[in-house]
Amino acid sequence: MLEIKNLVCRYGKVTALKGVSLKVPANSLVVLVGANGAGKSTTLRAISGLVPAASGSILFNGEEITGRTASRILSLGIAHCPEGRRVFGQMTVLENLEVGCYLRKDTALIRQDIDHIFGLFPRLAERRKQIAGTLSGGEQQMLAIGRAMMSRPKLIMFDEPSLGLAPNIVSQTFDIIKGIRDAGTTVLMVEQNAFAALDMCNHAYLLEAGSMVLEGPGEKLINDPHVREAYLGAG
Ligand code: ATP
């Protein structure tokens, strides 16, 4: 579904991605792990069209999307749930969900999708008129996930969905993400919580200092001595 070939991205003189390649097959959950500053968020931002590619290519269902605008990429079916949740703090829960589908015109289906999101996240349903900035961290994360789903994406990207959440909310969030994959939406996820992420994925990539150094099924990375030492806190 998604294929990145030799992607190079720069911020001024800093080369954040030095020729990254990865594949995300349809209906899979692919995880990108790596240390702070490795270039994980940059990879997702480049896919979304928020960071330009200096060279390389990004293909979505065989179509070159490098250089397309973020809004065009969203309309092709790629949604991005960014790090730090970034809900619209001054708007209500319901308004945030409505913003998530601003490209859609199918009003009846939009209502149905909002009901579906409220079914998945009853806490959001109870708070539909609450100003999003006053939600708890976990509730804001649910809202950010719900908002990304409102565009009916084919591929949904999560950047650090567990960041700052209490442990029980983290496992709930991961269950929801697995559920999204099981319902047929392809998922690409960046996650610091490496063990949980590797345990739940179909395939994983390890990014170090802008280069892809290892890939394989989650258990391959979990059993890799370097990954165990550097990312899983084991010897
Ligand atoms: P983290 O886990 O800390 O979020 P990351 O793997 O997502 O890290 P990126 O945010 O992609 O890493 O950053 C990759 C590199 O690019 C880092 O060296 C970072 O300092 C640099 N970088 C990111 N955004 C910018 C920017 N807007 N301007 C300049 N440099 C940037």
Residues whose N, C-alpha, C, O or C-beta is under 5 A from the ligand:
A	BS01	ATP	Y11 V14 A16 A35 N36 G37 A38 G39 K40 S41 T42
